[in-house]
């Protein structure tokens, strides 16, 4: 059932993004920012945790999960370091994922040649 919940949640988040692309004038970049911001807001309010508990990776892997991780890291760092934690917590919580994205993006750029679209 965990796999089904993850697939359902991730699929709904992706479907919502596709609907926003098809039916609105929002650019993909604006939708990305909205998803991350929604994850931060819902994570900061503690609401997103319920979705994570139910859907697991279906809630943590999409962009809203990145925002949730930023908020969770900042909240935990504030408890440990005070106000300074609000600035360092999000970066520390997401550093591994950001580093992996940069590394694998660089690796893909080395392995494949870019071609212009026709």
Backbone as CSV, one residue per row, in Angstrom:
resi,resn,N_x,N_y,N_z,CA_x,CA_y,CA_z,C_x,C_y,C_z
1,UNK,0.811,-1.193,0.000,0.000,0.000,0.000,0.867,1.275,0.000
2,UNK,2.080,1.186,0.572,2.972,2.346,0.586,3.321,2.801,-0.825
3,UNK,3.574,1.832,-1.713,3.924,2.173,-3.090,2.745,2.847,-3.790
4,UNK,1.554,2.351,-3.536,0.364,2.929,-4.149,0.171,4.373,-3.680
5,UNK,0.312,4.611,-2.378,0.155,5.964,-1.834,1.203,6.914,-2.413
6,UNK,2.441,6.432,-2.519,3.508,7.262,-3.083,3.222,7.587,-4.544
7,UNK,2.789,6.590,-5.296,2.470,6.795,-6.713,1.301,7.755,-6.861
8,UNK,0.280,7.591,-6.035,-0.902,8.444,-6.110,-0.558,9.899,-5.783
9,UNK,0.168,10.114,-4.722,0.533,11.476,-4.315,1.444,12.132,-5.345
10,UNK,2.519,11.451,-5.729,3.430,12.001,-6.731,2.731,12.243,-8.058
11,UNK,1.874,11.316,-8.441,1.127,11.462,-9.688,0.185,12.647,-9.671
12,UNK,-0.487,12.849,-8.537,-1.388,13.992,-8.426,-0.633,15.316,-8.453
13,UNK,0.519,15.364,-7.797,1.328,16.586,-7.837,1.800,16.876,-9.264
14,UNK,2.219,15.844,-9.977,2.660,16.023,-11.363,1.495,16.396,-12.272
15,UNK,0.350,15.761,-12.062,-0.838,16.080,-12.867,-1.270,17.523,-12.641
16,UNK,-1.212,17.982,-11.395,-1.551,19.367,-11.107,-0.591,20.316,-11.825
17,UNK,0.685,19.997,-11.814,1.661,20.807,-12.534,1.378,20.848,-14.029
18,UNK,1.018,19.699,-14.598,0.712,19.651,-16.029,-0.541,20.451,-16.359
19,UNK,-1.540,20.381,-15.494,-2.759,21.168,-15.697,-2.434,22.660,-15.643
20,UNK,-1.582,23.052,-14.701,-1.191,24.457,-14.612,-0.451,24.909,-15.867
21,UNK,0.383,24.048,-16.431,1.097,24.389,-17.666,0.122,24.524,-18.829
22,UNK,-0.824,23.571,-18.933,-1.747,23.548,-20.068,-2.839,24.608,-19.999
23,UNK,-3.337,24.897,-18.823,-4.535,25.738,-18.686,-4.275,27.178,-18.245
24,UNK,-3.050,27.483,-17.830,-2.757,28.844,-17.386,-1.604,29.404,-18.210
25,UNK,-1.323,30.654,-17.980,-0.191,31.284,-18.665,1.071,31.234,-17.813
26,UNK,1.037,30.456,-16.730,2.219,30.316,-15.882,3.312,29.562,-16.624
27,UNK,4.525,30.039,-16.492,5.658,29.332,-17.089,6.078,28.198,-16.154
28,UNK,6.772,27.206,-16.684,7.258,26.137,-15.803,8.110,26.650,-14.652
29,UNK,8.883,27.699,-14.868,9.706,28.251,-13.791,8.837,28.825,-12.674
30,UNK,7.753,29.494,-13.025,6.856,30.046,-12.010,6.143,28.930,-11.249
31,UNK,5.789,27.876,-11.951,5.150,26.733,-11.291,6.132,26.066,-10.329
32,UNK,7.393,25.961,-10.732,8.430,25.410,-9.861,8.532,26.222,-8.579
33,UNK,8.567,27.535,-8.715,8.653,28.411,-7.537,7.414,28.255,-6.666
34,UNK,6.242,28.152,-7.281,5.006,27.965,-6.509,5.038,26.649,-5.735
35,UNK,5.525,25.581,-6.358,5.591,24.280,-5.683,6.553,24.329,-4.495
36,UNK,7.727,24.905,-4.695,8.694,24.981,-3.599,8.152,25.862,-2.482
37,UNK,7.549,26.989,-2.844,6.980,27.889,-1.840,5.843,27.214,-1.081
38,UNK,4.989,26.494,-1.789,3.906,25.765,-1.118,4.470,24.740,-0.144
39,UNK,5.541,24.055,-0.538,6.177,23.094,0.361,6.740,23.754,1.604
40,UNK,7.330,24.938,1.442,7.879,25.670,2.589,6.754,26.102,3.524
41,UNK,5.703,26.663,2.956,4.593,27.150,3.787,3.904,25.997,4.506
42,UNK,3.571,24.944,3.762,2.896,23.799,4.388,3.809,23.078,5.375
43,UNK,5.097,23.028,5.070,6.056,22.419,5.996,6.231,23.255,7.252
44,UNK,6.276,24.565,7.092,6.412,25.455,8.235,5.208,25.400,9.156
45,UNK,4.035,25.194,8.574,2.818,25.083,9.377,2.639,23.692,9.984
46,UNK,3.451,22.735,9.540,3.349,21.372,10.058,2.324,20.519,9.343
47,UNK,1.685,21.056,8.318,0.645,20.331,7.595,1.241,19.292,6.652
48,UNK,2.375,19.623,6.037,2.963,18.735,5.025,3.452,17.424,5.640
49,UNK,3.750,17.432,6.923,4.222,16.216,7.594,3.195,15.092,7.498
50,UNK,1.914,15.429,7.556,0.867,14.415,7.432,0.907,13.758,6.056
51,UNK,1.157,14.565,5.032,1.264,14.024,3.673,2.505,13.144,3.543
52,UNK,3.608,13.552,4.152,4.836,12.749,4.128,4.616,11.418,4.837
53,UNK,3.938,11.448,5.965,3.660,10.211,6.701,2.791,9.263,5.888
54,UNK,1.871,9.805,5.104,0.967,8.969,4.319,1.605,8.506,3.003
55,UNK,2.280,9.423,2.296,2.750,9.113,0.946,4.238,8.814,0.856
56,UNK,5.015,9.080,1.865,6.448,8.791,1.828,7.136,9.533,0.701
57,UNK,7.821,8.778,-0.163,8.585,9.378,-1.254,7.701,10.106,-2.256
58,UNK,6.435,9.771,-2.333,5.527,10.482,-3.219,5.340,11.929,-2.820
59,UNK,5.643,12.241,-1.567,5.531,13.614,-1.083,6.893,14.284,-0.916
60,UNK,7.944,13.503,-0.698,9.251,14.113,-0.452,10.090,14.293,-1.706
61,UNK,9.841,13.523,-2.755,10.653,13.621,-3.961,10.259,14.799,-4.855
62,UNK,8.969,15.114,-5.046,8.634,16.269,-5.893,9.124,17.593,-5.301
63,UNK,8.963,18.654,-6.049,9.466,19.964,-5.639,8.866,20.448,-4.326
64,UNK,7.639,20.082,-4.046,7.054,20.476,-2.772,7.830,19.851,-1.618
65,UNK,8.377,18.670,-1.847,9.196,18.010,-0.833,10.488,18.763,-0.564
66,UNK,11.044,19.412,-1.587,12.241,20.228,-1.390,11.921,21.406,-0.473
67,UNK,10.790,22.053,-0.729,10.373,23.149,0.135,10.107,22.682,1.556
68,UNK,9.493,21.516,1.681,9.235,20.930,3.001,10.551,20.682,3.740
69,UNK,11.551,20.164,3.044,12.845,19.896,3.657,13.533,21.191,4.091
70,UNK,13.406,22.242,3.284,13.951,23.544,3.683,13.321,24.025,4.981
71,UNK,11.999,23.956,5.060,11.296,24.424,6.261,11.624,23.563,7.472
72,UNK,11.680,22.263,7.268,11.981,21.350,8.375,13.401,21.593,8.895
73,UNK,14.359,21.762,7.984,15.736,22.028,8.388,15.867,23.337,9.145
74,UNK,15.163,24.366,8.672,15.221,25.665,9.355,14.590,25.573,10.742
75,UNK,13.460,24.875,10.833,12.775,24.732,12.125,13.650,24.001,13.140
76,UNK,14.294,22.914,12.705,15.156,22.140,13.611,16.398,22.937,14.009
77,UNK,16.959,23.687,13.067,18.155,24.476,13.368,17.838,25.638,14.306
78,UNK,16.649,26.203,14.205,16.256,27.268,15.124,16.183,26.724,16.547
79,UNK,15.695,25.514,16.697,15.621,24.905,18.024,17.013,24.673,18.613
80,UNK,17.992,24.375,17.760,19.344,24.090,18.232,20.208,25.344,18.362
81,UNK,20.106,26.258,17.383,21.035,27.388,17.310,20.377,28.753,17.505
82,UNK,19.103,28.797,17.724,18.419,30.079,17.864,18.127,30.698,16.512
83,UNK,18.060,32.011,16.474,17.680,32.733,15.263,18.621,32.460,14.087
84,UNK,19.898,32.251,14.354,20.853,31.953,13.286,20.448,30.681,12.521
85,UNK,19.809,29.752,13.199,19.367,28.514,12.562,18.373,28.727,11.442
86,UNK,17.631,29.826,11.485,16.676,30.122,10.414,17.388,30.342,9.090
87,UNK,18.631,30.782,9.157,19.387,31.060,7.941,20.235,29.879,7.486
88,UNK,20.704,29.054,8.407,21.601,27.955,8.036,20.898,26.602,7.953
89,UNK,19.748,26.468,8.573,19.083,25.170,8.654,18.628,24.618,7.319
90,UNK,18.005,25.462,6.501,17.515,25.006,5.206,18.642,24.573,4.289
91,UNK,19.718,25.340,4.291,20.864,24.999,3.443,21.516,23.696,3.898
92,UNK,21.634,23.516,5.200,22.245,22.290,5.712,21.372,21.070,5.426
93,UNK,20.060,21.235,5.516,19.149,20.109,5.303,19.108,19.659,3.848
94,UNK,19.315,20.573,2.925,19.202,20.238,1.502,20.545,20.120,0.798
95,UNK,21.631,20.272,1.525,22.960,20.280,0.897,23.262,18.994,0.134
96,UNK,22.910,17.859,0.681,23.193,16.588,0.009,22.468,16.468,-1.319
97,UNK,21.196,16.832,-1.337,20.417,16.756,-2.573,20.896,17.727,-3.626
98,UNK,21.233,18.926,-3.211,21.731,19.933,-4.152,23.081,19.509,-4.718
99,UNK,23.956,18.987,-3.868,25.266,18.524,-4.328,25.118,17.367,-5.313
100,UNK,24.205,16.441,-5.030,23.981,15.318,-5.947,23.443,15.808,-7.287
101,UNK,22.532,16.774,-7.276,21.977,17.309,-8.521,23.070,17.977,-9.358
102,UNK,23.935,18.724,-8.711,25.028,19.377,-9.436,25.988,18.339,-10.008
103,UNK,26.352,17.349,-9.192,27.298,16.319,-9.645,26.734,15.531,-10.825
104,UNK,25.501,15.045,-10.704,24.941,14.225,-11.774,24.612,15.056,-13.014
105,UNK,24.272,16.329,-12.839,24.080,17.211,-13.987,25.388,17.425,-14.737
106,UNK,26.469,17.622,-13.991,27.785,17.773,-14.603,28.205,16.486,-15.315
107,UNK,27.957,15.359,-14.684,28.285,14.065,-15.288,27.517,13.849,-16.590
108,UNK,26.237,14.192,-16.590,25.442,14.068,-17.810,25.963,14.999,-18.899
109,UNK,26.398,16.196,-18.523,26.944,17.139,-19.505,28.232,16.613,-20.117
110,UNK,29.029,15.878,-19.335,30.254,15.296,-19.874,29.977,14.122,-20.809
111,UNK,28.967,13.349,-20.490,28.690,12.126,-21.246,27.905,12.360,-22.535
112,UNK,27.087,13.396,-22.584,26.208,13.614,-23.731,26.481,14.971,-24.348
113,UNK,26.366,15.033,-25.678,26.581,16.278,-26.390,25.255,17.023,-26.515
114,UNK,25.291,18.291,-26.236,24.088,19.128,-26.408,23.899,19.436,-27.885
115,UNK,22.643,19.389,-28.328,22.307,19.732,-29.686,21.209,20.793,-29.679
116,UNK,21.261,21.712,-30.614,20.177,22.712,-30.673,18.887,22.050,-31.158
117,UNK,17.750,22.579,-30.683,16.444,22.088,-31.138,16.186,22.630,-32.534
118,UNK,15.501,21.850,-33.329,15.174,22.293,-34.690,13.711,22.593,-34.792
